[in-house]
Amino acid sequence: MSEVWLEFVPNDVLFFRGPEPYNAGETGFVRSEFPPSPHVMQGALRTGLLYANGADAGRYRSGTVPEHLRAAVGSPGEYDLGIELEGPYLSIHRELYVPLPLSLAVTENGIEPRTPSDGAVLTDLGRLRLPGGPGEKQTDGHWISWRTLRRHLAGDPISRGDLIQPRASPNGEKPPLAGEPKVGLGLDRSKRTAREGLLYSIEPLRFERDASLVLRVSGLPEGVSLPTEVALGGEGRFARVSTLPAPNVQPDRDRVAQTVEKTHRFRLVLLQPALFARGWIPDGLKLVRGREHDCWEGELNGVRCRLVSACLEKPRRIGGWDMANNRPKPLRSYVPAGSVYFFETDAPGAEVVEKLDDARVGADGRLGFGQCVVGGGWS
């Protein structure tokens, strides 16, 4: 078994369709969403592994692929793959970026934290400690480098200069991810002509300034060849695949553990969308009515803790296409990447970091969903 970091460099524009309807004759314009979900990346990689090892979709469905290959890519229509994925990350000049945590508000004065308020507010869920701080929302597409995020979680300050907006155009330069609208025609394949009234318009993304997508793959069986090119996203587009050295990011877990030990508090930041059984509430927690405020108590990855507040956005709806059964996958609501949960705990700080830092929470963790990191307590 081995671990490898893979870089996906688009040959052309890429189009990642979101959950909105896109029916012929009904929908006029669809913008590519970003980042692509782990569903998109695992589908591209699994298909690429099949073709790189002399198999194809037909042999895969019929179960006639070699056992060591099936052990890597799993069964058709299932997520029992033997490999484990992490990402995707946005890479710019080989620096990895993730969405900015929603507990950080970008304002005219810089970056200001949002932390649980001291007093409880009566809501339809109970008496909750809602996040306090700046009223401005920071949903302008800011991203932060993985390296800088790790420093922030250990307690170091950050500034607006540490952030990027991949789809924005600072100083008139081309952004790393430039929208490139195109118009298409619905075709009558029997006549090989355009069908009247079936114009459509989409806005795929062109990756500029050495931008690419990066994925970590663990548990790859011996003898399985890696693809050099994969189909990625919609519109029949492809990306070149090559290996990268592991990023040189050394998180200061000892400092985070010491802060958790001292404050009995920690932050859990989602780097990828997470799917929980009860919406936004992590699995393993149950509602407890308190005298001053309500919270959710239980075990998260084996750590006893209390969820007291969270910084969230609306759910991200993720579906996709089931190639094995030739039908759409059901749409499900995921907690979006960048969401931050505020916990209190009596567990040792070292245990919290060991079990929850760079771990998975929720369903489909082997695909990359629910990846999270831990930060020290809040003031």
JOZI-V398889 format. One record per residue. N is the residue number from 1. RES is the residue in one small letter. D_LAST is the distance of its C-alpha to the last C-alpha in Angstrom with 2 decimals. Layout:
n: <N N>
res: <RES RES>
d_last: <D_LAST D_LAST>
//
This chain:
n: <1 2 3 4 5 6 7 8 9 10 11 12 13 14 15 16 17 18 19 20 21 22 23 24 25 26 27 28 29 30 31 32 33 34 35 36 37 38 39 40 41 42 43 44 45 46 47 48 49 50 51 52 53 54 55 56 57 58 59 60 61 62 63 64 65 66 67 68 69 70 71 72 73 74 75 76 77 78 79 80 81 82 83 84 85 86 87 88 89 90 91 92 93 94 95 96 97 98 99 100 101 102 103 104 105 106 107 108 109 110 111 112 113 114 115 116 117 118 119 120 121 122 123 124 125 126 127 128 129 130 131 132 133 134 135 136 137 138 139 140 141 142 143 144 145 146 147 148 149 150 151 152 153 154 155 156 157 158 159 160 161 162 163 164 165 166 167 168 169 170 171 172 173 174 175 176 177 178 179 180 181 182 183 184 185 186 187 188 189 190 191 192 193 194 195 196 197 198 199 200 201 202 203 204 205 206 207 208 209 210 211 212 213 214 215 216 217 218 219 220 221 222 223 224 225 226 227 228 229 230 231 232 233 234 235 236 237 238 239 240 241 242 243 244 245 246 247 248 249 250 251 252 253 254 255 256 257 258 259 260 261 262 263 264 265 266 267 268 269 270 271 272 273 274 275 276 277 278 279 280 281 282 283 284 285 286 287 288 289 290 291 292 293 294 295 296 297 298 299 300 301 302 303 304 305 306 307 308 309 310 311 312 313 314 315 316 317 318 319 320 321 322 323 324 325 326 327 328 329 330 331 332 333 334 335 336 337 338 339 340 341 342 343 344 345 346 347 348 349 350 351 352 353 354 355 356 357 358 359 360 361 362 363 364 365 366 367 368 369 370 371 372 373 374 375 376 377 378 379>
res: <m s e v w l e f v p n d v l f f r g p e p y n a g e t g f v r s e f p p s p h v m q g a l r t g l l y a n g a d a g r y r s g t v p e h l r a a v g s p g e y d l g i e l e g p y l s i h r e l y v p l p l s l a v t e n g i e p r t p s d g a v l t d l g r l r l p g g p g e k q t d g h w i s w r t l r r h l a g d p i s r g d l i q p r a s p n g e k p p l a g e p k v g l g l d r s k r t a r e g l l y s i e p l r f e r d a s l v l r v s g l p e g v s l p t e v a l g g e g r f a r v s t l p a p n v q p d r d r v a q t v e k t h r f r l v l l q p a l f a r g w i p d g l k l v r g r e h d c w e g e l n g v r c r l v s a c l e k p r r i g g w d m a n n r p k p l r s y v p a g s v y f f e t d a p g a e v v e k l d d a r v g a d g r l g f g q c v v g g g w s>
d_last: <43.05 41.25 38.19 38.58 36.62 38.57 38.55 40.04 41.61 43.22 46.93 46.65 44.33 42.33 41.87 39.28 40.15 37.57 38.21 40.07 43.80 46.16 49.64 52.81 53.94 50.79 47.83 48.19 45.14 42.46 39.75 38.59 35.13 32.83 31.65 34.31 33.18 33.67 36.74 38.37 37.76 38.94 42.02 42.90 42.47 44.37 47.22 47.28 47.52 50.46 52.45 51.64 53.17 56.32 55.31 54.79 53.53 56.89 57.01 53.38 54.13 57.29 55.57 57.77 55.20 55.10 53.04 50.74 49.96 49.43 47.04 44.89 45.05 45.39 47.66 48.55 46.36 43.95 40.69 41.92 41.86 41.72 39.58 35.80 34.27 30.99 30.40 31.67 29.80 30.79 32.30 33.09 35.00 34.02 30.26 28.51 26.25 24.24 22.91 19.65 16.79 16.64 12.86 13.85 15.94 18.75 19.69 22.16 19.55 18.41 15.66 12.67 9.88 10.19 7.72 9.19 10.37 10.63 14.37 16.74 19.34 22.81 23.84 26.79 24.75 23.64 20.82 17.79 14.15 14.71 12.41 11.76 11.97 15.20 18.28 20.03 20.60 20.53 23.50 25.75 26.20 23.81 23.74 22.01 23.75 23.10 22.82 20.15 18.12 18.28 17.05 14.06 13.18 13.61 11.13 13.80 13.77 16.31 18.59 21.05 23.70 22.24 23.00 26.39 28.06 30.83 32.94 32.64 35.12 33.61 36.35 39.02 38.73 39.14 35.86 35.37 36.09 38.83 40.13 43.90 45.56 48.85 51.46 53.33 56.37 57.06 60.09 63.15 63.67 67.19 68.34 65.86 65.21 62.35 61.87 62.07 58.95 56.54 54.69 51.03 48.31 45.28 42.79 42.24 40.07 41.47 39.36 39.64 38.52 38.66 36.36 36.76 35.22 34.33 34.40 34.10 36.82 36.87 39.73 42.55 45.83 48.35 51.09 49.12 49.50 46.78 47.68 48.15 47.83 46.45 46.70 43.25 42.38 45.14 48.21 49.59 47.48 46.99 44.67 45.58 43.83 43.40 41.43 38.66 37.36 34.01 31.15 29.98 26.26 24.86 21.33 19.51 19.14 19.15 15.99 14.24 15.89 14.87 11.09 11.85 14.15 11.88 8.93 11.49 9.56 10.75 11.54 15.27 16.78 20.45 22.70 25.73 26.58 26.41 28.96 28.11 30.69 28.89 27.68 23.95 23.19 23.26 26.33 26.24 23.89 25.27 24.21 23.50 23.81 21.60 22.17 19.08 18.28 19.79 18.57 20.42 21.09 23.23 23.62 22.63 24.84 25.35 21.73 21.12 17.94 16.77 15.99 13.87 13.66 14.93 15.64 19.41 22.60 26.09 27.64 29.58 33.18 34.82 38.43 40.99 44.57 46.00 48.63 50.04 50.96 51.29 49.11 45.67 42.73 41.08 38.16 34.90 31.47 28.69 24.93 24.70 23.35 19.97 18.64 15.17 14.60 11.49 12.69 12.42 15.11 17.15 18.84 18.93 16.73 20.05 21.39 18.58 19.12 22.87 23.30 20.93 20.45 23.26 24.64 26.09 25.23 27.73 31.37 33.33 31.05 34.09 34.54 31.08 29.37 25.93 24.91 21.21 18.84 15.71 12.43 9.87 6.88 3.79 0.00>
//
